[in-house]
């Protein structure tokens, strides 16, 4: 299996190695966000709600400001690295296109030196052009769903925390 992977990496050239490095960085960040969401965030949410229940601001304005601050302190770490994850996802297909261009340059080089008579040499250049394109697309697709999930979950957690921190305003309005 390692030999097949090595052949694929050799076929794709240096651009494929670059796509692999971007993919490792992408999934490292996704794993970091996933672990944060399920391991660290629940404790931070509980602590913010405990502060909210114990501290009673003197007026409605102060209550709103305290709620906004607590929600922001809990939600900001949830959203950390999401923009970088989206950037890395967008970078993968672009690197694949770079691999396509370099592979096509090899095809044109073969055409210039040998001509159109050697189909095997042309096929090698076309393969070198298509492998990075495929790898860039697969790498991007592998991260799109998780990126979308993490962004949606961060938004949900922010809204849920805001809703959990009700404000008792004068006149009984709890949705202030």
N, C-alpha and C positions, 0 to 999 in steps of 0.2 A: 504494500500500500504506500509506503514511503517512497518507493521508486516511482510509482505512478504520479505522486504529488510532485516529486522532483522533476519529472519529465514535463508535467504541466507548467511548473514555474519556469523551466528553461524555455518552453515553447512560447510562453507569454512575455518573456524578457524582463528587463528591469522594472517596467511599468507594473507588471503583475506583483512584483515584490512590494512596490509602493502601495498598491491597492491592499495587499495583505497587511501592511503596517497600519494603514488607515482603518482597516476592518478590526484589527486588534484594539486600537485606540477607541474606536466606536463602541465595541462590546465591553470594553473595560469601563467606560463611562456609563453605559446602560446598566451594567451589573452594579456599579456604585450607586446609581439612583434607585435601582430595585431594592438593594439591601437597605438603603436609607429609608425608603418608603415603608418597608415592613419591619425593620428593626429599631430604628431611631425615632422616626416620626411619631409613632403612637405615644411614646413617653413624653415627647415635647408637647404634643397636643394635650395630654393629661395635665401636665404642669401649667400650661397656659389657662386651661379651664379652671384649675385650682386657684390660680391668681385671680381670675375673673370673679369667682364665687366669693373670695375672701375680701377683696378690695372693692369698696363701694364708693365711687366718685361722688362728689357733692352735688353735681348738676348734670343735666342731659348732655351738654357739650363735652364735658370732661369724660363722661361715660363713652361717648362715641369715639373720642380720641384714644382712650385707653383700649377700647375694643379694636380699633384700627391698628394700633401699635402691636397688640398681642397677636392679631391675625397675621400681620406682616412679618413679625419675628418667627412665627411658625411656618408660614408659607414660602418665604424667600428661599430657605434651604431646599425645599421641594423642587423649586424651579431652577436650581443651580445646574449648570451644564446642559440644560435642554437646548439652548441656542447653539452650543458647540456640537451637540449630537446632530441637530438638524443640518448644520454646516458640513459635518463629515459625511452625512448621508448624501447631500448634494454634490460633494466632491467626488464620490465614488464613480458615478457615470462619466464625469468629466475626465477622470483619469483613464477610464475605459476608452473614451474617445481618443485620448492621447496615445494609447496603445494601438488603436486602430490606425492612426496616422503613421506611427512608426512602422507598423506591419505593412502598410501599403507602400511606404517608401522602399521597403525591402522588395516588394513585388515589382515596383518600377525599376529597381536596381537589377533584378533578375531579367526583366524584359530588355533592359538596355544592354546587358552583357551577353545573355544567351539567346534572347529572342523569344518567340512564342512557341518554339518547338519542344520545350521541356515542361510538360504538364506537372511533373512531380515538384519541380522547383517553384513553379507558380503556386501550387497547392500549399506548399510549406509557407510561403509568404502570406497567403490568404488565411491560413490557420493562425499564423502569428498575429494577424490583424483582428481576427474574430475572438480569440480567447480572452484578451484583456477587456474587450467590449462586454462579453458575457460575464466575466468576473466582476466588472464594475457594476453592472446591473443587478447581479445576484447579491453583491455586498450591500448595495443601496436598499434593495427590497428586504433584505434580512433585518435591517434596522428601522424601516418605516413603521411597521406595526408597533414595535416596542416604543418608539419615539412618540407616536400618537397616543398610545396607552398612558405613558408617563405624563405627558402634557395634560391629557384629559383627567387623569387621577389627581394631579396637582391642583387643577382648577376645581375639581369636586371637593377636595379636602379643604381648600380655602373657603368655598361657599358653605360647607358643612360646619366649619368652625365658626364662621360668622353667624350662621343661623343658631348655633348652640349658645352663643353669647347674647341672650336677649337683654334688652334694656327696658327697665320699668320706668317709663316716662310719666310725668304728671298727667292725670286724666285716663290712665289705664292703657295707653298705647305702648305695646311691647315690641313693636316692629320699627321703632324709630331709628 
